[in-house]
Amino acid sequence: MNPTKAELLEAWLPRQPWWPAGAPVPAFQANFRFDDPEGEVGIEGFLLPVDDTVVHVPLTYRSAPLEGGDLVGEMDHSALGRRWVYDGATDPVYVAETTAVIREGRGEVTMLTPDGTPISRRSFTASVHGSGSGDGTLHVARVVDAHAPAEATGLLTATWAEHAGPVVLAWLA
């Protein structure tokens, strides 16, 4: 990919109002994927350690520009061609799928090779879980916390090797 996901994040994250001021952009610590039911949009979440916190950065990958989305940048993928990368929180496909994962109690997608063999978990290192409940609109946590907001009716939580206790990535309220 050109530029890489890391290069896109290094350019975009420091300009975001929720990014910790002056913090360098580290390599991600963990990531996960969701499936677009239509098979058109890639959905990936990244967890980045910043000082004593973890920042959650959901991205979507599209084959055409998205009107109204917050564009992170553009990249060329060797197999898929030109891709427009968006802040997932501003992409209606991310919002709909994450809401469905929370309400239906699902988790991250298992990626498969063309012959149906699961791709190694090393490629996607976070385990995410929807609570199986919830009403209202989706709220995305940028700086994650182990505690759910009082108004939350449904949660998306994650664990990964460097953070065994679950943290809240998103909620419905």
N, C-alpha and C positions, 0 to 999 in steps of 0.2 A: 504494500500500500504506500502511496505517495501523496501527501505526507502521511506519516504514521499517526495512529490514534494519539500516542503520547505527544507528538509534535503539535497536533491540533489543540490538545488540552493545555499544553504549555503556553500557547498563544492566547487562548480564550479565557481560561480560568482566572488569571489575575485581574481581568476587567470586570468580573462579576461582583455585584455588591455583597453577596453572601460569602465570597471567598475570604478567608482570614487575611487581613491587610498585611502586605509585605511578605507573605509566606511563599517560599518556592513551591513549585509543583513537583511532588514526588512521584515515583513510579507507583502504579496502583498496587494495592495489597491483595485485593480480591476482586472478582467480577462474576456476573451471572447473565443469563440470557432468558428472554421470554419469546414466545412465538406470536407473530401476527397471524390471526386466523385466516387472513386473505393471502398470506405468503408474500406480501410485497415489501414490508418494512422490517428492517432488522432492529431489534430492541436489545440493548445491553446496558447493564448497570456496573459502575466502577466504584470501589471503595478505596479512598486514598488517605493514608495517615498524615496528619498535619499537626505537629506538636503533640499535645495530649488529646487530640480529637480525631475523629474520622469523618471525612467529607464524602457524601454520596452524590455521584454524578451519573444520572441516567442519560443515555444517548440513543438516538434513532438514526438509521441509515436509510436513505431514500434514493430512488433512481431518477427523481425529478424534484425541483424545488417545491417547498411547502409554503404557501401563502400564510403569513401570520406567525410562523414558527421562528424561534430564536436560532439563527444559523450559527453553528460552531465553526464550520468551514466546509470545504470541498476536498475530496480525495479521489484518487484513481485506484481502483481495485483491479488486481491482475486478472481475475476471472469475471467480475461483475461490471467492470467499467466505471464510469463516473458516478460518484456517490455524493449526495448532499447530507451532511451530518448536522443534526439538530439537538438542542437541549430537549430531552425527552419530556420534561414537565410542560413544554409548550406544544407538544405533538399530540393530536387527538388519538392516534393509534396507541401511543404509550399510555395515555390517560385511560382509555377504554380497556386495554389489556391488563394494566396493573389493577384497576378497579375490579375486573373479573377475577383475577388471581386472588385478591383479598376476599371477595364475597364467596368464591367457590372453594376456598381453602387449598388452592394449588400451590406449587412451588416453581422453581426454575425448570426450564425445558431441558430434556436430555437430547443433546446434539447427536445426530447419526451420520455415518458415512453413506454414500450412495447405495451400498449393499445392505444397509440397515444395522451395521455394527455401531454400538455407542462409542462416541469420541471420549477419550480419556478425560477424567475429571480434572486433570491438571490444567486443561485448557480453560475451564470455568471453575473457579475455586470457592465461591460462596454458595451456601445453601440458604435459600429463601423460602418463607412459608407465609401464606395468607391465613388469616384467622378463621375463615369460613363464615364470616358475618360482616355486617356493616351496611350503613345507609349514608347518603350524603355525597358530597364531592370529595375528590382526591386532593390530599395535601402531601407534598413531597418534602421530606426532611433533607436538608442540605448538610447540616452538621448533625450526625446521628446521636441518639441517646438511648439508654436502656429503658427509659420510662416513656410510657404512652401519654400523650396529652389527655387531659380530663375529658375533653369533648369527643375523643375518638370512639367510633362505633365498630370499627374493623381495622385490623393492622396488617402490615407487611413487615416481617422481621427477617433478620439475617444472622448467620453465624459463619465463621471461617476459621482457618487454622490459627491465625494470630489473635482471634477474638472469639473465644468459645461461648461467652454469654450472649444471648440474643440482643440485638439493637433494632430500633424502629427505623425503617426506611421510608415508610409512607403510611398514611391512615385516611380513613373515611370519616367525615364529620358533617 
